[in-house]
């Protein structure tokens, strides 16, 4: 006779435990954006999460020029230039949900941007140059994500970002006098991203 109330009490205790276990499976998040960014989110509480980010953007250009000044043999030069951005940061995001399947979030994002540029000239003349610079950024972020299924979301993130540009260091060698400058971003700009996140 006493087994039935005990069973009810046991089920009542298991329901919150199961709900807690289900919430714990969504503590971690992995996401990507449309600008080569990768995000790893950590839910600190129901309404707040940390979202570290890493982005690597690399561009390589190669061009060959032939110069004929009308005297003697034409000269050929090959110019190779590589620019790279490494962005490392973290978002401190407050999140809330007012509509089913839609979650809003907002907060600051901050971090560093390491900019690198390398150029090499070869052929009848040769030389190389490199430039390095580290910038700091601070952005206000506002986003929304829609959940078509339970653990997958797609959304957009809009940022107003300020960049403090660091001091550039440059090195060059060779007889061609090649000079290259690390690419820079605007000091104040807006940035829009499309994002997909998977919650674990």
C-alpha positions as CSV (number, residue, x, y, z in Angstrom):
1,X,0.0,0.0,0.0
2,X,2.9,2.3,0.7
3,X,4.6,1.6,-2.6
4,X,2.3,3.8,-4.6
5,X,2.9,7.1,-2.7
6,X,6.6,6.3,-2.7
7,X,6.5,5.8,-6.5
8,X,4.8,9.2,-6.9
9,X,7.3,10.9,-4.7
10,X,10.2,9.3,-6.6
11,X,8.8,10.4,-10.0
12,X,8.3,13.9,-8.7
13,X,12.0,14.0,-7.8
14,X,13.1,12.5,-11.1
15,X,11.4,15.1,-13.2
16,X,13.5,18.1,-12.0
17,X,16.6,15.9,-12.2
18,X,15.8,14.9,-15.8
19,X,15.1,18.6,-16.7
20,X,18.4,19.6,-15.1
21,X,20.2,16.9,-17.1
22,X,18.6,18.1,-20.3
23,X,19.7,21.7,-19.6
24,X,23.2,20.5,-18.9
25,X,23.5,19.1,-22.4
26,X,23.1,22.6,-23.8
27,X,25.8,24.1,-21.6
28,X,28.2,24.1,-24.6
29,X,27.8,25.6,-28.0
30,X,29.8,25.5,-31.3
31,X,29.1,28.1,-34.0
32,X,30.4,29.5,-37.2
33,X,29.8,32.8,-39.1
34,X,30.0,33.8,-42.8
35,X,33.4,35.5,-42.3
36,X,35.5,32.5,-41.2
37,X,34.7,32.9,-37.5
38,X,34.4,30.0,-35.1
39,X,32.7,30.3,-31.7
40,X,32.6,28.2,-28.6
41,X,29.9,29.2,-26.2
42,X,29.6,28.4,-22.5
43,X,26.3,29.0,-20.7
44,X,27.3,30.4,-17.3
45,X,23.6,30.7,-16.3
46,X,20.2,30.6,-17.9
47,X,20.4,34.2,-19.0
48,X,24.2,34.7,-19.6
49,X,26.9,33.0,-21.7
50,X,30.5,33.5,-22.6
51,X,31.3,33.2,-26.3
52,X,35.0,33.0,-27.2
53,X,35.7,33.5,-30.9
54,X,38.6,32.8,-33.3
55,X,38.8,34.0,-36.9
56,X,41.6,33.6,-39.5
57,X,41.4,35.4,-42.8
58,X,44.2,34.9,-45.3
59,X,44.7,36.3,-48.8
60,X,47.5,35.4,-51.2
61,X,48.1,37.3,-54.5
62,X,50.7,36.6,-57.1
63,X,51.5,38.6,-60.2
64,X,54.1,38.5,-63.0
65,X,55.3,41.6,-64.8
66,X,57.4,41.8,-68.0
67,X,59.2,45.1,-68.5
68,X,60.5,46.0,-72.0
69,X,62.2,49.4,-72.2
70,X,63.3,48.8,-75.8
71,X,67.0,48.2,-74.8
72,X,68.2,44.7,-74.5
73,X,66.3,41.7,-73.1
74,X,62.9,42.3,-71.4
75,X,63.0,41.8,-67.6
76,X,60.5,39.7,-65.7
77,X,59.4,40.3,-62.1
78,X,57.2,38.1,-59.9
79,X,55.5,39.8,-57.0
80,X,53.8,37.6,-54.3
81,X,51.9,39.3,-51.4
82,X,50.2,37.6,-48.5
83,X,47.9,39.3,-45.9
84,X,46.5,37.7,-42.8
85,X,44.1,38.6,-40.0
86,X,43.9,36.6,-36.8
87,X,41.0,37.7,-34.6
88,X,40.8,36.4,-31.0
89,X,38.1,37.6,-28.6
90,X,35.3,36.8,-26.2
91,X,31.7,37.9,-26.0
92,X,29.9,38.6,-22.7
93,X,26.3,38.0,-23.8
94,X,23.0,38.3,-21.9
95,X,20.2,36.3,-23.5
96,X,16.5,36.2,-23.2
97,X,13.5,34.6,-25.0
98,X,10.1,36.2,-25.5
99,X,8.9,34.4,-28.6
100,X,8.8,30.6,-29.1
101,X,11.9,29.3,-31.0
102,X,13.5,32.7,-31.0
103,X,16.2,33.9,-28.6
104,X,17.7,37.4,-28.4
105,X,21.0,38.3,-27.0
106,X,23.3,41.3,-26.5
107,X,26.5,42.5,-24.9
108,X,30.1,43.5,-25.4
109,X,32.7,41.7,-27.4
110,X,36.4,42.4,-27.0
111,X,39.7,41.0,-28.1
112,X,42.7,41.5,-30.4
113,X,43.3,41.5,-34.1
114,X,46.8,40.4,-35.3
115,X,47.5,41.7,-38.8
116,X,50.4,40.5,-40.9
117,X,51.6,41.2,-44.4
118,X,54.4,39.7,-46.4
119,X,55.7,40.5,-49.9
120,X,58.4,39.0,-52.0
121,X,59.8,40.2,-55.3
122,X,61.8,37.8,-57.5
123,X,63.2,37.8,-61.0
124,X,65.7,40.2,-62.4
125,X,65.4,42.1,-59.1
126,X,64.7,40.6,-55.7
127,X,63.6,41.7,-52.3
128,X,61.2,41.0,-49.4
129,X,59.4,42.9,-46.8
130,X,57.1,42.1,-43.8
131,X,54.9,44.0,-41.5
132,X,53.2,43.1,-38.2
133,X,50.7,44.9,-36.0
134,X,48.4,44.1,-33.1
135,X,45.1,46.0,-32.7
136,X,42.5,45.9,-29.9
137,X,38.8,45.9,-30.6
138,X,35.6,46.5,-28.5
139,X,32.2,46.0,-30.0
140,X,28.6,46.2,-28.9
141,X,26.8,43.1,-30.2
142,X,23.0,42.5,-30.7
143,X,21.7,39.3,-32.2
144,X,18.9,36.9,-32.7
145,X,18.8,33.2,-33.3
146,X,15.9,31.0,-34.5
147,X,15.7,27.3,-33.5
148,X,14.1,25.2,-36.4
149,X,15.0,22.2,-34.2
150,X,15.9,21.9,-30.6
151,X,19.7,22.2,-30.6
152,X,20.3,24.0,-33.9
153,X,19.9,27.7,-34.5
154,X,20.4,30.1,-37.4
155,X,20.5,33.9,-36.9
156,X,22.2,37.2,-37.4
157,X,24.6,39.3,-35.3
158,X,25.0,43.1,-35.7
159,X,28.0,44.9,-34.2
160,X,29.2,48.4,-33.7
161,X,33.0,48.0,-33.3
162,X,35.8,50.3,-32.4
163,X,39.4,49.4,-33.1
164,X,42.5,50.8,-31.4
165,X,45.4,50.4,-33.9
166,X,48.7,49.3,-32.5
167,X,52.2,50.2,-33.6
168,X,53.4,48.5,-36.8
169,X,56.8,46.8,-37.1
170,X,58.4,46.4,-40.5
171,X,61.4,44.6,-41.9
172,X,62.8,44.5,-45.4
173,X,65.7,43.0,-47.3
174,X,67.1,42.8,-50.8
175,X,68.0,45.3,-53.4
176,X,64.5,46.0,-54.7
177,X,63.4,48.3,-51.8
178,X,60.1,46.4,-51.3
179,X,57.8,47.9,-48.6
180,X,54.6,46.5,-47.3
181,X,52.2,47.6,-44.7
182,X,49.9,45.5,-42.5
183,X,46.3,46.0,-43.5
184,X,44.1,48.1,-41.2
185,X,40.4,48.2,-40.3
186,X,38.4,51.4,-39.8
187,X,38.6,52.7,-36.3
188,X,34.7,52.7,-36.0
189,X,32.6,50.5,-38.2
190,X,29.5,48.3,-38.2
191,X,29.6,44.6,-38.9
192,X,26.9,42.2,-39.8
193,X,27.3,38.4,-39.5
194,X,25.1,35.4,-40.4
195,X,25.6,32.7,-37.8
196,X,24.8,29.0,-37.3
197,X,25.1,27.4,-33.8
198,X,24.8,23.9,-32.5
199,X,24.1,23.3,-28.8
200,X,25.5,20.3,-27.0
